[in-house]
Amino acid sequence: MEKKQFSFSYIVIFIVILGLLFLPQLFSSEVRIKILNIFRVPLKVSSGIFYVLRDVSRFKELRDENKILRDNLSSLKKEMLNLQEAGLENQRLKDLLGFRDKEKRKFIPAMVIARDPLGLHDTIIIDKGKRDEVSKDMVVISGNGLVGRVRECGWSISRVLLITDCDSVLSAIVQRTREEGAVIGTRSGIIMKYLELDSSVKEGDRVMTSGFGDVFEKGILIGEVSSIEKDSSSLYMKAMIKPEVDIARLEEVLVIR
């Protein structure tokens, strides 16, 4: 319907223009002015319709072009986010592989796919299991730091007990002073217990696994001392440990075979 109106308006304008071209030969200037005055309103309306229809057509074109630009911008933003995420993941994997190359151990890389939904234990679920040669009590690390150990192992997934869990206990040694103690998980973090009262351990000291026992081999970094004080019995000193690994933000880990 709009197309027909556009064509009709154009035809009217064309006919009027042709008529105006022949007016000088047919009428005097005074008569021509009167005739033009009669057609002033129709001409104005017709030309107005013509420009409106033309602008409507152009508006649709601009609107479509604007939509394309918005879609392209949205796609570029998503692509940038994907590239940033890929870059961060690449760096994390490089850190893991760097640790792997340095220590010459055998590792099974795994992704963290869930956490304990009930919150009864501080555990994570990884996407590797018996089919990937993962077994119970294998040690789990991330970067240069200790994460925990495999508590339960299924065919394609495993449950890892984190060092921050209350059931986690391991033998440890202070790297600088060579003092030994037990690192235990608590609700508020991890602590190293049973240090002597005259202990020279201080803030910033690094704590490693001592290698005593059958699970954790010697030399895996646990974290560093954040503070030290007497325990409740006043018979020993205890040190609060800041884990090397950000347990709350784990995404990729390595299982040591």
Buried (B, 14 or more C-beta within 10 A) or exposed (E): EEEEEBEEBBEBBEEBEEEBEEBEEEEEEEEBEEBBEEBEEEBEEBBEBBEEBEEEEEEEEEEEEEEEEEEEEEEEEEEEEEEEEEEEEEEBEEBBEEBBEEBEBEBBBBEBEEBBEEEEBBBBBBBBBBEBEBEEEBBBBBBBBBBBBBBEBEEEBBBBBBBBBEEBEBBBBBBBEEBBBBBBBEEEBBBBBBBEEEBEBEEEBBBBBBEBEEBBEEEBBBBBBBEBEEBEEEEBBBBBBBBBBEBEEBEBBBBBE
